[in-house]
């Protein structure tokens, strides 16, 4: 049932006097998720006025629109859908509501599954299964189990309660009717993906972030939205409880949330045991039911859009679509021997890269690469909602390479942290794409679709030649022509009157093609791809994966042929 919203503006004075109100349609009230839920539960047909400075809002809705467990799951699923247009996995929700309504605690934990594709979200036929185990409620329950009991009795009561909760989760798994495709994926890849939301899980995520930044060798982002924790990290409850006890300060974790860590730890450990096939990784999402309600009202084609692509549109220039097309031309298709570009570097990532092509171009060389590197973490794109940390890292590395990749010593640690978020294969391709962008930026320095040159001597307009790029895997590279690798060909198409290349496009490309050759040199494999001492950093090679592990075999200079620049002149008219 579609939510029916109505809005009423009432001045503070009119409210006190009981008169002077007038109505306006179709304005969403600014109420928090917990407030909305509590009001709906107590007055299903009427949300009473919530007072703000000089304003008051009135919302009329229906109980099924937002108040039931099933619709709550749907709204939260829509919220999580914002974090990835294509996703599938389990959706545990903890700490959604923590308000007391009618002397009873309302739903505070739910679990369902979801598959999102093409802007549409599919969840369980039964919507979700709810539990009375929110972070606050569970904290009180665990404390009650210890009251008036000896240490042995308290431990026994806790284990009995643990078995009860585990059984409830296992029964819930059966009720939500998990699709076979999710089960097969979990069996094949080592468990289910979890998409987590709610205050309790969000606090757990900040603990994991704290550990990564303090003891894990550094972590580049401080944003919980899009953070991913692997199985071993997510399930290490003892480590998280130790951090909560001993850390002086934990970013974005209040004393209240810190006190709830034992309860969330209890829930995480039970969840890990109860879910068949285990947990592969956990993705943390940020937002509330209100956002899910609003997001659900958007057309599917809007919901299917990529967050980074949308966020970078304001920075795009008219030439951006052309640049995206040229970068796409430079990416080879996979073969039986050679893998193609990783799926994570898709058309949306390329468009976002092209949109940001000139954003840092007005900066001097001392800061352009650095600013581009930080753009997705603390720069212009840091508030992008729904982008994973891995995607942020990919785009940042591409943009840094597009500005020649020159960094001051203190910035290289941050770059290394970004590299650790992506695979070795992805890291190499970010450099390749970034250098392609560098070459194109030299060919189109002004960022306009067509650079024209007016010849005062002949009173004619000379147009820049058209640039085309092609790439393919070949086995004729090297000095002896017997090495396998990638051949990238730049083709220039001139008009007859411009054959003398008045804008020196050919010279510009030849001057910077050496930067592309450097990407494929053997020393990058020997030196960990030129990014410090990252273990196992290897360039993608002929031969594919070894032993079924995702680690590429040794590089042998197969990109040597990148220095070839082919020029083609086509006469017209």
C-alpha positions in Angstrom: 0.0 0.0 0.0 1.5 3.3 -1.0 2.1 5.8 1.8 -0.3 8.8 1.7 1.4 11.9 3.1 -0.4 15.1 4.0 1.2 18.2 5.5 0.0 21.1 7.6 1.8 24.3 8.5 0.9 25.8 11.8 2.7 28.9 13.2 3.7 28.7 16.9 1.3 31.5 17.8 -1.6 29.9 15.9 -1.0 26.6 17.6 -1.2 28.3 21.0 -4.4 30.1 20.0 -5.9 27.1 18.2 -6.4 29.0 14.9 -4.7 30.3 11.8 -3.6 27.1 10.1 -3.6 26.4 6.4 -2.7 23.3 4.5 -0.1 22.4 1.8 0.0 19.1 0.0 2.9 16.7 -0.7 5.5 17.8 1.7 7.4 15.1 3.7 7.5 15.7 7.5 10.9 16.0 9.1 10.4 13.4 11.7 13.0 10.9 12.8 12.5 7.2 12.2 12.1 6.3 15.9 9.7 9.2 16.5 7.6 8.2 13.5 7.4 4.6 14.5 6.4 5.4 18.1 3.7 7.8 17.0 2.3 5.4 14.5 2.1 2.6 17.0 0.3 4.7 19.6 -2.0 6.5 17.0 -2.1 4.4 13.9 -4.3 6.8 11.9 -2.8 10.1 13.1 0.7 11.4 13.7 0.2 14.2 16.2 1.9 17.5 15.7 5.7 17.6 16.4 6.9 21.0 17.5 9.9 22.6 15.8 10.9 26.3 16.3 8.0 28.3 14.9 6.7 25.4 12.9 4.6 22.3 13.5 4.0 19.4 11.2 1.0 17.1 10.8 1.2 13.8 9.0 -1.7 11.5 8.3 -0.8 8.0 7.2 -1.9 4.4 7.6 -0.5 1.8 9.9 0.5 -0.7 7.2 2.4 2.0 5.3 5.3 2.2 7.8 4.3 0.6 11.0 4.4 -3.2 10.4 7.4 -5.4 10.6 7.1 -6.4 7.0 6.9 -2.9 5.6 9.7 -1.9 7.9 11.9 -4.5 6.3 10.9 -3.3 2.9 11.8 0.3 3.7 15.1 -0.7 5.3 15.8 -2.9 2.3 15.2 0.0 0.0 17.6 2.0 2.2 20.3 -0.6 1.9 19.6 -0.8 -1.9 21.0 2.7 -2.0 24.4 1.3 -1.0 24.7 -0.8 -4.1 22.4 -1.0 -7.1 23.3 -4.7 -7.5 23.5 -6.7 -4.3 22.3 -9.9 -2.7 22.6 -11.3 0.8 21.2 -11.3 4.3 19.9 -8.2 6.0 20.0 -8.2 9.8 18.7 -5.0 11.4 19.5 -4.3 15.0 18.7 -1.2 17.0 16.1 0.2 14.5 13.7 1.2 17.2 14.6 1.8 20.9 11.6 3.8 22.1 9.1 2.6 24.7 5.6 2.5 23.4 2.6 1.6 25.6 5.0 0.3 28.2 6.4 -2.2 25.8 9.5 -2.2 23.7 8.7 -2.2 20.0 10.5 -4.3 17.3 14.2 -3.8 17.5 15.8 -6.6 15.4 14.8 -8.1 12.1 16.3 -10.5 9.6 15.4 -11.1 6.0 17.2 -11.6 2.7 17.3 -9.3 -0.3 18.3 -9.3 -4.0 18.6 -5.9 -5.7 19.0 -5.5 -9.4 18.0 -2.9 -12.0 16.5 -0.6 -9.3 14.1 -3.3 -8.0 14.4 -4.9 -4.6 13.2 -8.4 -3.8 12.9 -9.6 -0.2 11.5 -12.6 1.5 7.8 -13.5 0.8 7.2 -13.2 4.5 9.0 -9.8 4.5 11.0 -10.4 7.7 11.2 -12.1 11.0 11.4 -9.9 14.1 13.1 -10.4 17.5 13.0 -8.5 20.7 16.8 -8.2 20.7 17.7 -4.6 20.0 21.0 -3.4 21.5 19.4 -1.6 24.4 16.8 -4.3 25.2 19.4 -7.1 24.9 21.8 -5.2 27.2 19.1 -5.1 29.9 18.2 -8.7 29.4 21.8 -9.9 29.8 22.1 -7.8 33.0 18.9 -9.4 34.4 20.4 -12.8 33.8 23.2 -12.0 36.3 21.1 -10.5 39.0 21.0 -12.4 42.3 22.9 -15.3 40.8 26.3 -16.8 41.5 28.9 -16.7 38.7 28.2 -20.4 37.8 24.4 -19.8 37.8 24.7 -16.6 35.7 26.9 -18.5 33.2 24.3 -21.3 33.0 21.5 -18.8 32.5 23.4 -17.0 29.8 24.1 -20.2 27.9 20.5 -21.3 28.1 19.4 -17.9 26.7 22.1 -18.2 24.0 20.7 -21.5 22.9 17.2 -20.0 22.9 18.3 -17.1 20.7 20.2 -19.4 18.3 17.2 -21.6 17.9 15.1 -18.5 17.1 17.5 -17.4 14.4 17.6 -20.9 12.9 13.8 -21.0 12.8 13.8 -17.5 11.2 16.2 -18.8 8.5 13.6 -21.4 7.6 10.7 -19.0 7.6 12.2 -16.4 5.3 12.6 -18.9 2.5 16.2 -18.1 1.3 16.4 -18.5 -2.5 18.5 -21.3 -3.9 20.8 -18.9 -5.7 21.8 -17.3 -2.5 22.4 -20.7 -0.9 24.6 -21.8 -3.8 26.6 -18.6 -3.7 27.2 -19.0 0.0 28.2 -22.7 -0.4 30.6 -21.8 -3.2 32.2 -18.7 -1.7 32.4 -19.4 2.0 29.2 -17.9 3.4 26.6 -15.3 3.1 27.1 -11.6 2.7 25.5 -9.5 5.4 24.2 -6.0 4.9 23.9 -4.4 8.3 22.0 -1.4 9.5 20.7 0.0 12.8 22.5 1.7 15.6 23.7 -1.4 17.3 25.5 -2.8 14.3 26.7 0.7 13.3 28.5 0.9 16.7 30.1 -2.5 16.0 31.3 -1.2 12.6 33.0 1.8 14.2 34.8 -0.5 16.6 36.1 -2.4 13.6 37.1 0.8 11.9 38.9 2.0 15.1 40.9 -1.3 15.2 41.8 -1.0 11.5 43.1 2.5 11.9 45.0 2.0 15.2 46.3 -1.5 15.0 45.6 -2.8 11.5 48.2 -0.8 9.6 46.0 2.1 8.8 42.7 2.5 7.1 42.0 5.4 4.6 38.3 6.1 5.4 36.5 7.1 8.6 33.0 6.6 7.0 30.9 3.7 8.2 28.7 3.9 5.1 30.2 1.4 2.7 32.6 -0.2 5.2 33.2 -3.9 4.7 34.6 -6.3 7.3 35.7 -9.8 6.5 34.5 -12.9 8.4 37.4 -13.2 10.8 37.4 -9.5 11.7 33.6 -9.3 12.1 33.3 -12.4 14.3 36.3 -11.5 16.6 34.0 -10.5 19.5 36.7 -10.8 22.2 38.9 -8.2 20.4 36.0 -5.8 20.0 35.0 -6.1 23.7 38.6 -5.5 24.7 38.7 -2.3 22.5 35.5 -1.1 24.0 36.9 -1.6 27.5 40.4 -0.2 27.1 40.3 2.5 24.3 40.2 6.0 25.7 38.2 7.4 22.9 36.5 5.7 19.9 35.4 7.8 17.0 31.6 8.0 16.7 31.0 5.6 19.6 29.3 7.2 22.6 29.5 5.9 26.1 26.0 4.6 25.6 27.0 2.6 22.6 30.2 1.4 24.3 28.1 0.0 27.1 26.0 -1.9 24.5 29.1 -3.7 23.0 28.7 -6.9 25.1 25.1 -7.2 23.9 25.9 -6.7 20.3 28.9 -9.1 20.7 26.5 -11.7 22.0 24.2 -11.2 19.0 27.0 -11.3 16.5 28.4 -14.6 17.9 25.0 -16.2 17.9 24.2 -15.0 14.4 27.5 -16.4 13.1 26.7 -19.8 14.6 23.0 -19.9 13.6 23.3 -19.0 9.9 23.9 -22.1 7.8 27.1 -21.9 5.7 28.4 -19.0 7.8 29.2 -15.4 7.1 31.6 -14.4 4.3 31.7 -10.6 4.9 29.7 -7.9 6.5 28.8 -4.6 4.8 27.7 -1.7 7.0 25.0 0.7 5.8 23.9 4.0 7.3 20.5 5.6 7.3 17.0 5.2 8.6 13.4 4.1 7.8 12.5 7.6 6.7 15.2 7.5 4.0 14.0 4.0 2.9 10.4 5.3 2.6 11.5 8.2 0.4 13.8 6.1 -1.7 11.0 3.6 -2.3 8.9 6.3 -3.9 11.6 6.9 -6.6 11.2 5.3 -10.0 13.2 2.1 -10.6 15.4 3.8 -13.2 16.5 6.4 -10.6 17.1 3.8 -7.9 19.3 1.8 -10.4 21.7 4.6 -10.9 25.3 4.4 -9.6 26.1 6.6 -6.6 29.5 7.8 -7.8 28.3 8.4 -11.3 25.5 10.6 -10.0 27.6 12.4 -7.5 30.2 13.4 -10.1 27.7 14.8 -12.7 27.9 18.3 -11.4 31.7 18.2 -12.1 31.3 17.0 -15.6 32.1 19.0 -18.7 30.5 18.6 -22.2 33.5 16.5 -23.3 33.1 14.0 -20.4 30.9 11.5 -22.4 33.5 11.5 -25.2 36.4 11.0 -22.7 34.5 8.1 -21.1 34.1 6.5 -24.6 37.8 6.9 -25.4 38.8 5.3 -22.0 36.4 2.5 -22.7 38.0 1.9 -26.1 41.4 1.5 -24.4 40.1 -1.5 -22.3 40.7 -4.9 -23.9 38.2 -7.7 -24.0 39.1 -10.8 -22.2 40.3 -13.9 -24.0 40.8 -17.6 -23.1 44.3 -16.8 -22.0 44.0 -13.2 -20.7 41.4 -11.9 -18.3 39.6 -8.7 -19.1 39.2 -5.7 -16.9 37.8 -6.5 -13.4 34.0 -6.3 -13.1 34.4 -3.6 -10.4 35.8 -1.2 -13.1 32.5 -1.0 -15.0 30.9 1.7 -17.2 29.7 3.6 -14.2 33.2 3.8 -12.7 34.6 5.0 -16.0 31.9 7.7 -16.3 32.6 8.9 -12.8 36.3 9.1 -13.7 35.5 11.1 -16.9 33.2 13.4 -15.0 36.0 14.3 -12.6 38.6 14.6 -15.3 39.2 18.4 -14.9 38.0 19.1 -11.4 41.6 19.3 -10.0 43.1 20.7 -13.2 43.2 24.3 -12.0 45.5 23.3 -9.1 49.2 23.5 -9.3 51.3 20.3 -9.7 52.2 20.2 -6.0 48.7 19.4 -4.9 46.7 18.2 -7.8 47.6 14.5 -7.4 47.2 14.7 -3.6 43.8 16.5 -3.8 42.6 13.9 -6.4 43.7 11.1 -4.1 41.8 12.4 -1.1 38.7 13.4 -3.1 36.7 10.3 -2.2 37.6 10.2 1.5 37.7 13.8 2.7 37.3 15.8 -0.5 34.4 16.7 -2.8 33.0 13.2 -3.0 33.3 12.2 0.7 29.6 12.7 1.3 28.6 10.4 -1.6 25.9 8.0 -0.1 25.9 4.4 -1.1 29.4 4.0 -2.4 31.5 1.1 -1.1 35.0 1.9 0.3 36.5 -0.3 -2.4 34.8 1.9 -5.1 36.1 5.0 -3.4 39.6 3.6 -3.5 39.4 2.7 -7.2 38.3 6.1 -8.3 40.8 7.9 -6.1 43.7 5.8 -7.5 42.6 6.5 -11.1 42.3 10.2 -10.5 45.7 10.3 -8.7 47.4 8.6 -11.7 45.6 11.0 -14.1 47.6 13.8 -12.6 50.9 12.0 -13.1 50.7 10.3 -9.7 53.4 12.5 -8.1 53.0 12.6 -4.3 54.9 14.0 -1.4 56.4 11.4 0.9 53.8 11.8 3.6 51.0 11.0 1.1 52.3 7.7 -0.1 51.1 5.9 3.1 47.6 7.0 2.3 47.9 5.7 -1.2 49.2 2.3 0.2 46.1 2.2 2.4 43.9 2.6 -0.6 45.7 -0.1 -2.5 45.1 -2.5 0.3 41.3 -2.1 -0.2 41.5 -3.5 -3.7 42.9 -6.5 -5.4 46.4 -6.5 -7.1 44.6 -6.8 -10.5 42.4 -3.8 -9.7 45.3 -1.7 -8.5 47.2 -2.2 -11.7 44.2 -1.3 -13.9 43.6 1.9 -12.0 47.1 3.0 -13.0 46.6 2.0 -16.6 43.3 3.9 -16.8 44.7 6.9 -15.0 47.6 7.2 -17.5 45.2 6.9 -20.4 43.4 9.8 -18.8 46.7 11.7 -18.4 47.4 11.3 -22.2 43.8 12.4 -23.1 44.1 15.4 -20.8 47.1 16.6 -22.8 45.2 16.1 -26.1 42.2 18.0 -24.7 43.7 20.5 -22.2 40.7 22.9 -22.3 38.0 20.2 -21.8 35.9 21.2 -24.7 34.4 18.9 -27.3 36.2 20.3 -30.3 39.3 22.6 -30.1 39.4 24.8 -33.1 42.4 26.8 -34.3 41.9 30.0 -36.4 44.6 30.5 -39.0 45.0 34.2 -39.5 47.2 33.8 -42.6 44.6 31.8 -44.5 41.5 32.9 -42.6 40.4 29.3 -42.1 39.4 27.3 -39.1 41.6 24.3 -38.5 40.0 21.5 -36.5 41.8 19.0 -34.2 42.1 15.5 -35.6 39.8 12.9 -34.2 41.4 10.5 -31.8 40.5 6.8 -31.6 41.9 4.2 -29.3 41.9 0.4 -29.7 43.5 -2.3 -27.6 44.0 -6.0 -27.9 46.1 -8.9 -26.5 48.8 -10.0 -29.0 51.8 -12.3 -28.9 54.2 -10.2 -31.1 55.7 -7.8 -28.5 59.2 -7.4 -27.4 62.5 -6.9 -29.3 62.2 -10.3 -30.9 58.4 -10.1 -31.4 57.7 -13.2 -29.4 56.1 -11.9 -26.2 52.5 -11.8 -25.2 50.9 -8.6 -24.0 48.5 -5.7 -24.6 48.8 -3.6 -27.7 47.3 -0.1 -27.4 46.9 1.8 -30.7 46.1 5.5 -31.0 44.7 6.5 -34.4 44.5 10.1 -35.6 42.0 10.9 -38.3 42.6 14.3 -40.0 40.7 16.3 -42.5 42.6 17.0 -45.7 43.4 20.6 -44.9 44.8 19.7 -41.4 47.3 17.0 -42.5 50.2 19.1 -41.2 48.8 18.7 -37.7 48.7 22.5 -36.8 47.7 21.7 -33.2 50.5 19.2 -32.7 48.3 16.4 -31.5 50.6 13.7 -32.8 53.6 15.3 -31.0 51.7 15.6 -27.8 50.7 11.9 -27.8 54.2 10.8 -28.6 55.6 12.9 -25.8 53.4 11.3 -23.2 53.1 7.7 -24.5 56.1 6.9 -22.5 54.0 7.2 -19.3 51.8 4.4 -20.6 54.9 2.2 -21.4 56.1 2.6 -17.8 52.9 1.0 -16.4 53.8 -2.3 -18.1 57.5 -2.5 -17.1 58.8 -5.6 -15.4 60.2 -3.6 -12.5 56.7 -2.9 -11.3 56.2 -6.5 -10.6 59.6 -6.9 -8.9 59.0 -3.8 -6.8 55.4 -4.6 -5.8 54.0 -2.5 -8.7 56.0 0.5 -7.5 53.8 1.0 -4.4 56.2 0.2 -1.5 56.3 -3.3 -0.1 52.8 -4.5 -0.7 53.2 -8.3 -0.6 52.0 -10.1 -3.7 51.4 -7.0 -5.7 51.8 -8.3 -9.3 50.7 -7.1 -12.7 48.1 -9.1 -14.6 49.8 -11.6 -16.9 49.5 -14.2 -19.5 48.7 -17.5 -17.9 45.9 -16.3 -15.6 45.6 -17.6 -12.0 47.9 -20.1 -10.4 46.6 -23.0 -8.3 43.1 -21.6 -8.2 44.2 -18.6 -6.1 43.6 -15.1 -7.1 47.2 -14.2 -7.5 48.7 -13.4 -10.9 51.9 -15.1 -12.2 55.1 -13.2 -12.8 55.3 -10.3 -15.1 57.7 -10.4 -18.1 57.4 -7.1 -19.7 54.5 -8.0 -21.9 53.2 -4.4 -22.1 56.3 -3.3 -23.9 54.4 -2.8 -27.1 52.4 0.0 -25.7 54.9 2.5 -27.1 53.7 1.8 -30.6 51.7 4.8 -31.9 49.9 4.2 -35.2 48.9 7.1 -37.3 46.2 6.8 -40.0 45.2 9.6 -42.4 41.8 9.5 -44.0 40.9 11.9 -46.7 37.4 13.2 -46.9 35.5 15.4 -49.3 
